């Protein structure tokens, strides 16, 4: 049980660090003062969260608790594992955040670019998350890779597409007269949904060692998942400072 406790502790701290990195970037203005540092902080924190989910999966397997929930047939969980593995194995351009995509694809840093932002609304009033958008173009490319490359079975790929309701993304692009590659979706509600899926199954195996683990263990037992079928869609100008 200590492996599961350790893994959940790591996940709890990683979630806090991602929250703080996002707050520093936006609320405290670091994104305008030092784009590279702000983006680096968010990228590192997101990678840590994704890796922590994988560590939790691995800990459950090693503790012979995999029977509690099948990560690969649970859309909320297989989605996170797919994102983590793509980044870990340098596939599909490592699933870029909007910040990294802009830095690599913008004609000129500082120039305004138009992106379509898809969010997954909370089912509880006031429970919306902060935003870290990732590239649908990269995720689409990942799901299209041969199974011997991505290790994602077609059944899992289809489950991910259905879970995110990605069939709607092309129509959003058409509505705003942009290419589908300009669609990004918020990964944070998906992190929350994954935690909501797994935490009730392992709560009896987790010893609370910190304020973070206590807070998230309680939160994810009682929160409602974000709605991934009915999107909130916006399109607007994005520009980051050089």
C-alpha positions as CSV (number, residue, x, y, z in Angstrom):
1,X,0.0,0.0,0.0
2,X,2.9,2.3,0.5
3,X,3.6,2.5,-3.3
4,X,0.0,3.7,-3.9
5,X,0.3,6.2,-1.1
6,X,3.6,7.5,-2.5
7,X,2.2,7.7,-6.0
8,X,-0.9,9.6,-4.8
9,X,1.3,11.9,-2.7
10,X,3.3,12.7,-5.8
11,X,0.2,13.3,-7.9
12,X,-1.2,15.7,-5.2
13,X,1.9,17.8,-5.1
14,X,2.2,17.8,-8.9
15,X,-1.4,19.1,-9.2
16,X,-0.6,21.9,-6.7
17,X,2.6,22.8,-8.7
18,X,0.6,23.0,-11.9
19,X,-2.0,25.2,-10.3
20,X,0.8,27.5,-9.0
21,X,2.6,27.6,-12.3
22,X,-0.6,28.7,-14.1
23,X,-1.3,31.3,-11.5
24,X,2.2,32.8,-11.7
25,X,1.9,32.9,-15.5
26,X,-1.4,34.6,-15.7
27,X,-2.6,36.1,-12.4
28,X,0.9,37.3,-11.5
29,X,1.9,38.3,-15.0
30,X,5.0,36.1,-15.5
31,X,3.8,35.2,-19.0
32,X,4.2,38.8,-20.0
33,X,7.5,39.4,-18.2
34,X,9.3,36.2,-19.0
35,X,7.5,34.0,-21.5
36,X,10.1,31.3,-21.5
37,X,10.1,30.9,-17.8
38,X,6.3,30.9,-17.5
39,X,5.8,28.4,-20.3
40,X,8.7,26.2,-19.0
41,X,7.1,26.1,-15.5
42,X,3.7,25.1,-17.0
43,X,5.2,22.5,-19.3
44,X,7.3,20.9,-16.5
45,X,4.3,20.9,-14.1
46,X,2.0,19.3,-16.7
47,X,4.6,16.6,-17.4
48,X,4.9,15.9,-13.7
49,X,1.1,15.5,-13.4
50,X,0.9,13.1,-16.3
51,X,3.9,11.1,-15.1
52,X,2.3,10.9,-11.6
53,X,-0.8,9.4,-13.0
54,X,1.3,6.8,-14.8
55,X,3.2,6.1,-11.5
56,X,-0.2,5.6,-9.8
57,X,-1.2,3.1,-12.5
58,X,2.1,1.3,-12.1
59,X,1.8,1.3,-8.3
60,X,-1.6,-0.3,-8.4
61,X,-0.3,-3.0,-10.7
62,X,2.7,-3.7,-8.5
63,X,0.4,-3.8,-5.4
64,X,-1.9,-6.3,-7.2
65,X,-4.7,-3.7,-7.1
66,X,-5.2,-3.4,-10.8
67,X,-8.5,-5.3,-10.5
68,X,-10.0,-2.2,-8.8
69,X,-10.3,-0.4,-12.1
70,X,-9.1,-1.1,-15.6
71,X,-7.2,1.9,-16.7
72,X,-7.2,0.9,-20.4
73,X,-10.9,0.4,-20.7
74,X,-11.8,3.6,-18.7
75,X,-11.8,6.5,-21.1
76,X,-10.9,9.1,-18.5
77,X,-7.8,7.1,-17.6
78,X,-6.6,5.7,-20.9
79,X,-6.8,9.3,-22.2
80,X,-4.3,10.4,-19.6
81,X,-2.0,7.4,-20.2
82,X,-2.0,8.1,-23.9
83,X,-1.0,11.7,-23.4
84,X,1.7,10.8,-20.9
85,X,3.1,8.1,-23.1
86,X,3.2,10.4,-26.2
87,X,5.2,12.9,-24.3
88,X,7.5,10.3,-22.7
89,X,8.2,8.7,-26.0
90,X,8.5,11.9,-28.1
91,X,5.5,11.0,-30.3
92,X,3.1,13.4,-32.0
93,X,5.3,16.4,-31.3
94,X,5.0,15.5,-27.6
95,X,1.4,16.8,-27.5
96,X,2.2,20.5,-27.4
97,X,0.4,23.0,-25.2
98,X,-0.9,26.1,-26.9
99,X,2.1,28.0,-25.6
100,X,4.6,25.7,-27.2
101,X,2.5,25.4,-30.4
102,X,2.5,29.2,-30.7
103,X,6.2,29.4,-30.1
104,X,6.9,26.8,-32.8
105,X,4.2,27.7,-35.4
106,X,3.5,31.4,-35.2
107,X,4.8,33.3,-38.1
108,X,6.4,35.7,-35.7
109,X,6.5,35.7,-31.9
110,X,4.3,38.6,-30.7
111,X,2.1,38.4,-33.7
112,X,-1.6,37.7,-33.1
113,X,-2.8,34.2,-34.1
114,X,-6.4,32.9,-34.0
115,X,-7.1,29.7,-32.1
116,X,-10.2,27.8,-31.3
117,X,-10.4,26.9,-27.6
118,X,-12.6,24.0,-26.5
119,X,-13.3,23.7,-22.8
120,X,-15.2,21.0,-20.8
121,X,-17.6,22.7,-18.4
122,X,-18.1,21.6,-14.8
123,X,-21.4,20.1,-13.9
124,X,-21.3,22.0,-10.6
125,X,-21.7,25.8,-10.4
126,X,-18.3,27.4,-9.6
127,X,-16.3,24.2,-10.2
128,X,-14.7,25.1,-13.5
129,X,-11.0,24.6,-13.6
130,X,-8.2,26.8,-14.8
131,X,-7.0,26.4,-18.4
132,X,-4.0,24.7,-20.0
133,X,-4.9,24.0,-23.7
134,X,-3.2,21.3,-25.7
135,X,-3.1,20.8,-29.5
136,X,-5.9,18.7,-31.0
137,X,-3.7,18.4,-34.2
138,X,-1.1,16.6,-32.1
139,X,-3.6,14.4,-30.3
140,X,-5.3,13.5,-33.6
141,X,-1.9,12.6,-35.1
142,X,-1.1,10.4,-32.0
143,X,-4.4,8.5,-32.4
144,X,-3.7,7.9,-36.1
145,X,-0.3,6.4,-35.5
146,X,0.1,2.6,-36.2
147,X,-0.5,0.6,-33.1
148,X,3.1,-0.7,-33.2
149,X,4.3,2.9,-32.8
150,X,1.8,4.4,-30.4
151,X,0.8,1.2,-28.5
152,X,-2.7,2.6,-28.5
153,X,-5.2,-0.1,-29.6
154,X,-7.9,1.1,-32.0
155,X,-10.5,0.4,-29.4
156,X,-8.8,2.7,-27.0
157,X,-8.2,5.4,-29.7
158,X,-11.9,5.3,-30.5
159,X,-12.8,5.4,-26.8
160,X,-10.7,8.6,-26.4
161,X,-12.3,10.2,-29.5
162,X,-15.8,9.4,-28.2
163,X,-15.0,10.6,-24.7
164,X,-13.7,13.9,-25.9
165,X,-16.5,14.2,-28.6
166,X,-13.8,15.1,-31.1
167,X,-16.2,14.6,-34.0
168,X,-17.4,18.1,-33.2
169,X,-14.0,19.7,-33.6
170,X,-14.1,20.0,-37.4
171,X,-17.4,21.8,-37.3
172,X,-16.0,24.3,-34.8
173,X,-13.1,25.0,-37.2
174,X,-15.5,25.4,-40.1
175,X,-17.7,27.8,-38.1
176,X,-14.8,30.1,-37.4
177,X,-13.3,29.6,-40.9
178,X,-10.0,28.2,-39.5
179,X,-8.1,25.0,-40.1
180,X,-8.8,22.1,-37.7
181,X,-5.2,22.3,-36.6
182,X,-6.1,25.5,-34.9
183,X,-8.3,23.7,-32.3
184,X,-7.0,23.3,-28.8
185,X,-8.7,21.7,-25.8
186,X,-8.3,22.2,-22.1
187,X,-6.5,19.3,-20.5
188,X,-7.1,20.3,-16.9
189,X,-10.7,19.1,-16.6
190,X,-9.4,15.8,-18.1
191,X,-6.9,15.5,-15.3
192,X,-9.7,16.1,-12.8
193,X,-12.0,13.5,-14.5
194,X,-9.2,10.9,-14.4
195,X,-8.7,11.5,-10.6
196,X,-12.5,11.4,-10.0
197,X,-12.5,8.0,-11.8
198,X,-9.7,6.4,-9.8
199,X,-9.7,8.0,-6.3
200,X,-12.9,6.4,-5.0
201,X,-11.4,3.0,-6.0
202,X,-8.2,3.5,-4.0
203,X,-9.2,5.8,-1.1
204,X,-8.9,3.0,1.4
205,X,-5.3,2.3,0.2
206,X,-4.0,5.9,0.6
207,X,-2.5,7.2,3.8
208,X,-2.8,11.0,4.0
209,X,0.7,12.5,4.5
210,X,0.2,16.1,3.6
211,X,-2.4,18.9,3.2
212,X,-2.3,18.3,-0.5
213,X,-3.1,14.6,-0.4
214,X,-5.8,15.2,2.2
215,X,-7.4,17.9,0.1
216,X,-7.3,16.1,-3.2
217,X,-8.3,12.7,-1.7
218,X,-11.5,14.4,-0.3
219,X,-12.2,16.5,-3.4
220,X,-12.0,13.8,-5.9
221,X,-14.3,11.5,-4.0
222,X,-17.1,14.0,-4.1
223,X,-16.6,16.2,-7.1
224,X,-18.7,15.8,-10.3
225,X,-16.7,15.2,-13.5
226,X,-16.5,17.8,-16.2
227,X,-18.9,17.4,-19.2
228,X,-16.8,16.3,-22.2
229,X,-19.8,15.9,-24.5
230,X,-21.1,19.5,-24.4
231,X,-18.3,21.9,-25.1
232,X,-17.8,25.5,-24.3
233,X,-16.1,26.9,-27.5
234,X,-14.4,30.3,-28.0
235,X,-12.2,31.7,-30.7
236,X,-9.9,34.5,-30.1
237,X,-6.6,36.2,-30.7
238,X,-3.5,34.8,-29.0
239,X,-0.2,36.6,-28.8
240,X,2.8,35.9,-26.5
241,X,5.6,38.3,-26.0
242,X,9.0,37.6,-27.5
